[in-house]
Amino acid sequence: MTPETNSTQSSHVIEGVTVPVTTPMTLERQPDAALLGAQFERIAAAQVDTIMLLGTNGEGATVRTEVAGSFCVDAAALWRETRGPSARVLVAVFGSGTDQTLDAAHAILPARPDAVVVAPPHYFIHTEQELAAHFSAMRVLNAPIVAYNIPRYSNNPISLSLFEQLFAMPHIVGMKDSGGSKELIERAAQLSDTRHDFAVSQGNEKMLDWGLANGARGVTPGVANLAPAACRELVEAVAGKDMARAAAIQARLTALTGIHAIRPGVAAMKAAMSLLGLCPPTPGAPFAPYDEEELARLRLLLGDFTDILSAPLLSGERA
C-alpha cells in the first residue's frame, strides 16, 4: 500500500532529509533488497521522500560491483512503490580510481537514480587537479552528480578551491558534506545563490541545525535510519526559524550518535536497526556483528530514545 505522499516535495534532489539507508544482508553477507520492506515503511511513514543507497552507512564500498546493480534496481523499485510519486533515489559510488568509480556507477544506472553520489578516490592521496579530473570524468554518465566530501575515509578532502572548480561543472548539481568544515558550507551556500540547480546537504550528524541555518538545503544523517521523523522535524524547525526547537532536536540526535561509543561504524547502526526489527544485524565482511555484551549495552542506550526512534525496541536479547 502506498502511503499518502508529501504534497510539498522539495524542488532539489538533495533538499530536505535524505536517509542513507543501511544495506540489509543475508547470513551469507549478500545484499538483499527484499529485506528493506520494514525499513522503507518506517521512512515513508515519517513523510521523508529521499533515500540514498550504498552510501557509507550502507557499506557501499564493501559491496561487489557485480551485485550492486541488481540490488539497487530492486531497492529503488521497492522504495518507489512504497513512497509513491514523491519518491527519490540517490546511489553512492566509490572506487580507488576513476575507472573503478565509473564501473560502479554504470552498474547502478539501471536503477534510474535521481542522482549519483560520487566520492573522491580512496587509498592514494591525490592532487587537487587530479581530483577535479576525477569528478569531471563523471559527465559521461549523463546523470546528475552529487559530490561526496568524506575526508575521513577518502583521505582526499574537497577543499574550498576544489569545490569552486566542481561548482563550475554543469553535471555536478550538489555536494553532500560529511567533513564538517563550516567555511566550506558557507562558501557553498554563497555560490549556490548564483546557481539555483545546485544544493548542499549536511552529512555531519552533530552540525545539522547549523548547516541548515547557514545555507545547506538538506541533511543526510546516518541517524535518520533510526529517527527519520525527528530529522524531518529539525529541517522544518530551521525552515520556520524556530531555532530553539531545532536546537532541542539536534541535541537529541547528537546524543543518539552515542551508539557509536560502543563500537563505532557500520556494525553499530546494523545492530541498532536489528533491535528495532528493521534490518538484519549482519554487516559486510570483514565487519563483525555485535556480540551479546555489546547488544545489551546498545539496548540500554536506545531505551533512552524511545520518543524519537522510528520503531519500538524488540523484546529479547537479539533481534
Wavefront OBJ file of the C-alpha trace (Angstrom):
o trace
v 0.000 0.000 0.000
v 1.375 3.409 -0.978
v 1.244 5.947 1.855
v -0.058 9.467 1.393
v 2.616 11.436 -0.434
v 4.041 14.758 0.650
v 2.402 17.493 -1.405
v 5.302 19.850 -0.661
v 8.053 17.776 -2.228
v 11.326 19.682 -2.250
v 12.470 21.042 -5.578
v 16.096 19.888 -5.442
v 17.134 16.258 -5.324
v 19.067 16.669 -2.043
v 16.775 19.201 -0.392
v 15.147 18.127 2.853
v 16.018 14.812 4.524
v 17.916 12.075 2.714
v 18.124 8.769 4.584
v 21.419 6.963 3.831
v 19.808 3.571 4.268
v 21.596 0.547 5.628
v 22.102 -2.381 3.250
v 20.373 -5.475 4.661
v 22.402 -8.635 4.186
v 21.718 -12.322 4.457
v 23.693 -14.566 6.815
v 25.942 -15.216 3.799
v 26.596 -11.443 3.718
v 24.822 -10.872 0.432
v 22.771 -7.668 -0.049
v 19.054 -8.458 -0.252
v 16.639 -5.674 -1.241
v 13.653 -7.830 -0.232
v 14.689 -7.226 3.399
v 14.187 -3.449 3.092
v 10.392 -3.544 3.429
v 10.060 -2.692 7.128
v 12.725 -0.002 6.943
v 11.122 1.648 3.908
v 7.677 1.595 5.510
v 9.025 3.468 8.551
v 10.824 6.059 6.417
v 7.719 6.619 4.310
v 5.573 6.925 7.448
v 7.903 9.735 8.558
v 6.971 11.597 5.347
v 10.541 11.501 4.011
v 10.902 11.270 0.242
v 14.587 10.625 -0.424
v 16.867 7.668 0.239
v 20.496 7.083 -0.635
v 21.593 3.537 -1.409
v 25.131 2.199 -0.907
v 26.424 5.223 0.958
v 28.987 4.939 3.719
v 26.251 3.957 6.170
v 25.070 1.477 3.527
v 28.509 -0.140 3.276
v 28.729 0.760 -0.401
v 32.489 0.469 -0.558
v 32.230 -3.193 0.536
v 29.527 -4.271 -1.930
v 30.779 -6.002 -5.064
v 30.014 -4.190 -8.291
v 28.545 -7.331 -9.842
v 25.799 -7.488 -7.199
v 25.347 -3.761 -6.557
v 23.393 -3.191 -9.759
v 20.658 -5.760 -9.191
v 20.383 -4.777 -5.517
v 19.873 -1.105 -6.435
v 17.342 -1.908 -9.154
v 15.247 -3.944 -6.703
v 15.691 -1.494 -3.822
v 14.789 1.528 -5.960
v 11.679 -0.199 -7.290
v 10.579 -1.107 -3.756
v 11.109 2.436 -2.472
v 9.173 3.959 -5.377
v 6.338 1.509 -4.789
v 6.357 2.253 -1.062
v 6.635 6.047 -1.174
v 4.747 6.754 -4.359
v 5.189 9.665 -6.803
v 7.332 11.768 -4.460
v 9.984 9.038 -4.035
v 13.550 9.922 -4.897
v 16.562 7.625 -5.056
v 20.237 8.509 -4.839
v 23.000 5.924 -5.186
v 26.561 6.400 -3.912
v 29.571 5.019 -5.760
v 33.146 4.538 -4.618
v 36.434 3.472 -6.160
v 40.164 3.699 -5.641
v 40.401 5.320 -9.071
v 38.262 6.947 -11.721
v 37.800 3.803 -13.802
v 36.623 1.780 -10.820
v 34.227 4.556 -9.842
v 32.797 4.700 -13.349
v 32.387 0.912 -13.370
v 30.443 1.146 -10.115
v 28.307 3.965 -11.489
v 27.482 2.194 -14.744
v 26.436 -0.869 -12.740
v 23.774 1.052 -10.807
v 22.401 3.227 -13.616
v 19.651 0.686 -14.462
v 18.116 1.651 -11.089
v 17.355 5.065 -12.644
v 18.776 7.107 -9.759
v 17.709 10.727 -9.478
v 21.384 11.486 -8.874
v 24.635 9.574 -8.485
v 26.612 10.489 -5.367
v 30.324 10.270 -6.198
v 33.103 10.105 -3.624
v 36.707 11.104 -4.295
v 39.072 8.192 -4.956
v 40.241 6.432 -1.817
v 43.599 4.840 -0.908
v 46.023 7.146 -2.773
v 46.381 10.816 -1.932
v 45.658 12.944 -4.997
v 46.378 16.480 -6.084
v 43.552 18.946 -6.463
v 43.997 18.815 -10.237
v 43.630 15.025 -10.193
v 40.512 15.185 -8.051
v 38.956 17.768 -10.367
v 39.676 15.459 -13.307
v 38.016 12.574 -11.442
v 34.784 14.496 -10.969
v 34.931 15.939 -14.467
v 35.082 12.400 -15.884
v 31.680 11.635 -14.337
v 29.963 13.705 -17.035
v 29.954 10.608 -19.285
v 27.277 9.111 -17.038
v 24.728 11.625 -18.342
v 23.224 11.792 -14.870
v 23.140 14.484 -12.172
v 26.189 14.118 -9.943
v 26.413 14.979 -6.242
v 29.991 15.254 -4.987
v 30.527 13.409 -1.706
v 33.016 15.059 0.629
v 34.052 12.370 3.092
v 37.693 13.016 4.035
v 37.593 10.604 6.981
v 37.541 7.672 4.563
v 38.788 9.042 1.253
v 41.782 10.980 2.630
v 41.053 13.349 -0.257
v 39.017 16.257 1.117
v 37.142 18.652 -1.116
v 38.890 21.937 -0.400
v 37.407 25.362 -0.987
v 39.346 25.828 -4.210
v 38.419 22.344 -5.458
v 34.790 22.986 -4.618
v 34.835 26.124 -6.747
v 36.048 24.020 -9.688
v 33.325 21.433 -9.121
v 30.700 24.138 -8.852
v 31.618 25.264 -12.368
v 30.887 21.776 -13.792
v 27.268 21.698 -15.059
v 26.830 17.957 -14.418
v 27.590 18.401 -10.693
v 24.375 19.547 -9.054
v 25.284 19.363 -5.399
v 27.582 18.287 -2.602
v 26.998 16.034 0.364
v 29.419 17.237 3.002
v 30.446 14.967 5.852
v 33.682 16.808 6.560
v 32.277 19.351 8.980
v 34.028 22.421 7.544
v 31.932 25.464 8.347
v 33.925 27.526 5.877
v 33.157 25.094 3.071
v 29.411 25.050 3.829
v 29.263 28.829 3.981
v 31.144 29.252 0.680
v 28.985 26.603 -0.996
v 25.838 28.372 0.162
v 27.161 31.681 -1.078
v 27.873 30.291 -4.530
v 24.574 28.422 -4.631
v 22.778 31.753 -4.620
v 24.108 32.199 -8.153
v 23.143 28.714 -9.358
v 19.748 27.500 -8.218
v 20.174 23.972 -9.591
v 22.966 23.404 -7.042
v 22.465 22.500 -3.376
v 24.409 21.261 -0.369
v 23.347 18.547 2.072
v 24.871 18.476 5.552
v 26.043 14.999 6.493
v 27.752 15.795 9.796
v 25.227 14.498 12.334
v 26.283 16.905 15.076
v 26.005 20.012 12.870
v 22.667 19.504 11.126
v 20.932 22.586 12.545
v 23.996 24.755 11.993
v 24.365 23.583 8.399
v 20.706 24.255 7.580
v 20.838 27.675 9.212
v 23.904 28.554 7.168
v 22.825 27.608 3.679
v 22.583 23.822 3.415
v 19.280 22.881 1.805
v 19.183 19.359 3.189
v 20.659 16.817 5.595
v 21.887 13.242 5.119
v 22.488 11.887 8.631
v 23.063 8.229 9.451
v 20.781 8.591 12.479
v 17.906 9.215 10.062
v 17.742 5.421 9.790
v 16.714 5.347 13.444
v 14.834 8.645 13.748
v 13.661 9.858 10.323
v 10.732 11.872 11.654
v 12.954 13.758 14.101
v 15.301 14.649 11.243
v 12.378 15.926 9.179
v 11.122 17.944 12.140
v 14.564 19.508 12.550
v 14.569 20.592 8.888
v 11.082 22.050 9.311
v 12.069 23.860 12.522
v 15.013 25.587 10.842
v 12.875 26.469 7.811
v 10.344 28.019 10.203
v 13.158 29.856 12.027
v 12.302 28.078 15.265
v 15.924 27.663 16.245
v 15.144 26.760 19.852
v 13.097 23.798 18.633
v 15.829 22.904 16.138
v 18.487 23.010 18.864
v 16.424 20.718 21.085
v 16.011 18.153 18.299
v 19.675 18.456 17.385
v 20.642 17.721 20.986
v 18.590 14.510 20.906
v 20.074 13.405 17.583
v 23.597 14.209 18.753
v 23.013 12.116 21.865
v 21.705 9.281 19.669
v 25.076 9.150 17.904
v 26.285 7.689 21.193
v 25.538 4.280 19.663
v 28.973 4.616 18.092
v 30.655 4.830 21.505
v 30.155 1.088 21.981
v 31.855 0.001 18.767
v 31.685 2.645 16.069
v 30.668 2.409 12.466
v 28.608 0.134 10.272
v 28.181 -2.640 12.841
v 26.720 -0.176 15.359
v 23.974 1.001 13.010
v 23.215 -2.545 11.834
v 22.872 -3.698 15.448
v 20.646 -0.755 16.368
v 18.411 -1.349 13.354
v 18.164 -5.030 14.210
v 16.981 -4.203 17.739
v 14.150 -2.243 16.130
v 13.294 -5.099 13.806
v 14.194 -3.064 10.735
v 17.341 -4.762 9.415
v 19.326 -7.954 9.997
v 22.393 -7.414 12.198
v 24.775 -8.883 9.609
v 27.334 -6.379 8.269
v 29.501 -6.842 5.203
v 32.812 -8.635 5.580
v 35.129 -8.146 7.337
v 32.923 -6.258 9.814
v 31.772 -8.430 12.723
v 28.238 -8.205 14.142
v 27.774 -7.055 17.719
v 28.244 -9.690 20.381
v 25.769 -10.244 23.227
v 27.519 -7.861 25.628
v 27.601 -5.080 23.023
v 23.941 -5.673 22.176
v 22.974 -5.409 25.846
v 24.764 -2.075 26.160
v 23.190 -0.837 22.943
v 19.695 -1.869 24.022
v 20.168 0.048 27.287
v 21.278 3.156 25.410
v 18.432 3.016 22.886
v 15.959 2.763 25.736
v 16.571 6.464 26.378
v 15.392 7.409 22.881
v 12.011 5.735 22.552
v 10.471 9.174 21.949
v 12.259 9.589 18.602
v 13.013 6.043 17.397
v 11.034 5.010 14.319
v 10.052 1.642 15.824
v 9.816 0.112 19.317
v 12.645 -1.979 20.676
v 12.074 -5.687 20.196
v 11.843 -7.858 23.265
v 14.608 -10.348 23.954
v 18.364 -10.067 23.706
v 18.741 -10.337 19.945
v 16.554 -9.294 17.014
l 1 2 3 4 5 6 7 8 9 10 11 12 13 14 15 16 17 18 19 20 21 22 23 24 25 26 27 28 29 30 31 32 33 34 35 36 37 38 39 40 41 42 43 44 45 46 47 48 49 50 51 52 53 54 55 56 57 58 59 60 61 62 63 64 65 66 67 68 69 70 71 72 73 74 75 76 77 78 79 80 81 82 83 84 85 86 87 88 89 90 91 92 93 94 95 96 97 98 99 100 101 102 103 104 105 106 107 108 109 110 111 112 113 114 115 116 117 118 119 120 121 122 123 124 125 126 127 128 129 130 131 132 133 134 135 136 137 138 139 140 141 142 143 144 145 146 147 148 149 150 151 152 153 154 155 156 157 158 159 160 161 162 163 164 165 166 167 168 169 170 171 172 173 174 175 176 177 178 179 180 181 182 183 184 185 186 187 188 189 190 191 192 193 194 195 196 197 198 199 200 201 202 203 204 205 206 207 208 209 210 211 212 213 214 215 216 217 218 219 220 221 222 223 224 225 226 227 228 229 230 231 232 233 234 235 236 237 238 239 240 241 242 243 244 245 246 247 248 249 250 251 252 253 254 255 256 257 258 259 260 261 262 263 264 265 266 267 268 269 270 271 272 273 274 275 276 277 278 279 280 281 282 283 284 285 286 287 288 289 290 291 292 293 294 295 296 297 298 299 300 301 302 303 304 305 306 307 308 309 310 311 312 313 314 315 316 317 318 319
